Amino acid sequence: MSNTTHSSKINAGNFFEDFKLNQLIVHATPRTVGAGEAALYIALTGARQALHSADTLAQSLGYPERPVDDMLAFHIAFGKTVPDISVNAVANLGYAEVQFLHPVYAGDTLSTSSTVIGLKQNSNGKSGVVYVRSVSTNQLQQTVFSWVRWVMVHKKDPNAPAPVTVIPSLADFVASADLAVPACLDARKFNTAHTGGAYLWDDYTVGERINHPTGMTISDTDHTLATKLYQNNARLHFDELMMKPSSFGRRLMYGGHVISVCRALSHDGLENALSVLAINAGVHCNPSFGDDTIYTWTEVLDKHNLPNRTDVGALRLRMVGLKNTPADTLASTHSMDGDKKIYHPNVVLDLDYTVLMPRKPA
């Protein structure tokens, strides 16, 4: 007979009943971002956004060096929250008020904290939705990102009492006055030859749709390695044995990696979108898996003049990610059942975000 004593030192993460309204959670493991991560991110996504690709281009626009890709930096900051917020999640449900407030450069160290701003137990009593506002700062205590997300999290004890329901009021989109344009940026002499795209902010029309032509097939190795790069330890992305008896029958691709792939694929037609300023709202509509082929299309939702700027403007875009169907073959993403959207099964992402783009000379 074994006399082994099983240790209780393992941190199993928070379940729904562990969260309290206004609770502040300081997440572990600050992360110094290096040039190696930036190179690996390109290898995993094929990202071609010019500002993040060349020091010379970045410096011609006033930056001290090329900043780290916005989505890579955001996923790293986001990954810090997973062990405390969503390691026991059923699903990540949505994003709002995501602000990209300061460029991240190689050598910067990101630290992240979250505050619980809403709770709602589900009617089945087995899970609930947790709303958190997270903030990531660099080593100079400059706020780099701020975002809200909501997550459906398992209860450990179904008999634990339900909290008072609080659902936060969130903005539909980040207003142009709140968009953070780097103070160093000067795009008055922007050269489109560096990007290969001729179209600037002035050339886009509200309502136009761009069907990006290229697809990308993602293997289990690709999306697993990407999720490790972000230090996201949610088990549903890694543990095949755990996921086999689930309704999916296999591991899920991290939704943030789907965002990154769609952003990379959207380069064709949006070559001069320099950086991401905000994510206004987002839904992971259906799961993606290894060996799915991702396509994307973009709709121009709005155009914003920026305060005291004539060299750059903001485009509010809707980026739709599809699996296993090219962008030009699906006319509608969803149907309506009363007030509820029913997404087409091949639609995996519906993201409302805002980008920064140079304008034609006045």
MORANOR-V555304 format. One record per helix or strand of 3 or more residues. SS is the DSSP state (hx for helix, st for strand). FROM is the first residue (numbers start at 1). TO is the last residue. Records with the same first field share a line. If there is no record, write none. Layout:
SS->FROM-TO, FROM-TO
This chain:
hx->16-18, 35-45, 50-52, 55-60, 70-85, 176-178, 192-194, 201-203, 220-229, 235-237, 240-244, 255-265, 327-329
st->24-26, 89-100, 109-121, 127-137, 143-154, 209-211, 216-218, 273-283, 292-305, 312-323, 334-337, 340-343, 347-358
